[in-house]
């Protein structure tokens, strides 16, 4: 099922390590001779996927959970994870390494995509495979840019490999970045039409992923730069009607659906033996494995396991606990716990209630302890492999886009430009799964849709961007509601408009063509 990740280390090594070239005969593995065969191009394509797995430390997902109203920083002590805590408190600076890591990881993927797209047409691939592989690369380049532009807003737009003289890049106009994202995703949709994969290749991009990501980016653009009512035209001439059509194609034609049991997505408690990855609900999943054989912590960014799992797990669990002893980052807020109605099954699959599940004295209280941790991505002892460094080697995929998101995005767009009755159908389908007994509604409000998104996608790295696209007053109000004072101090840097600092190292490397974002 996860064949794609077992050759990542070779792909990354070839594309980024001079030592490999020195140890291999130049007649066999030079840049000029490599990008030729189907096997060469497959490895080059996998190198485009590889940066998806770089989730060491204060990653995009964990950081976005913390800076939203879902969680605090946590960790072992007040001096552990200071970077993410400063982001949560609105005091982060451009010198924090976390921003450089996020920036570099996305551009590593963009670089690999650009290399691939420049080389593939001259390779020996069949025309059919060239089209398919390019469809995957275009999606991935758009995915990396979607993270960059929502995190930093003002970013260089690089669509080719650069000569040395071109390394100093200024930020592109924001609309140009969105136009490229739209173009790449629409190209990906066209190139991946009717492409399917064997079970061994599950996790590769299908035509449904770019449709869903384009809708996500349209809604963000409409919220931050547009009308907030789906009447905006996003750069690339993308309209609300366009993305609603794409979402309806996913709903009607993809075969995707909700898993009957929400718990099956995460692999805990009574659902452990029926945990389903790359399921009918996963529109796009970042693949991870517990079969990495590495032991070197300094190479963790290139390992194949989900490193965030150990970050969010409970600290100091006993030998009887099913939970692997983790580091206690991103403790969930009391406000998140209280948001769930009685009977909402999602609460107990989203949050570890430390006392109820583990019992007093059977764990260590982490910093900013609230009593609740991220259950969706906490690791289990049953997942620990017999090979490699166990903390770097958890197999839980990150479900980047779920079918539930498709339904709720479609509900939002139907609310604005379509049928409220249809919006209610999509909303009811998501909500009905969360309750043993549920009475459908015949109409739905925008507030209900956003509330449902909060409950459905809590601690999946989605909430912050949902808040930001509703407007700064909404973001500030939500975060301020979790500011309890003392160590539970959360705030928004309003001058930054919800965006994060351009890494100071990147500004210097650009010969100061890059300018720092407002508020920093």
Beta strands, then each sheet from edge to edge (+ up, - down):
strand 1: 282-286
strand 2: 351-353
strand 3: 372-374
strand 4: 398-402
sheet 1: 1+ 4-
sheet 2: 2+ 3-
end
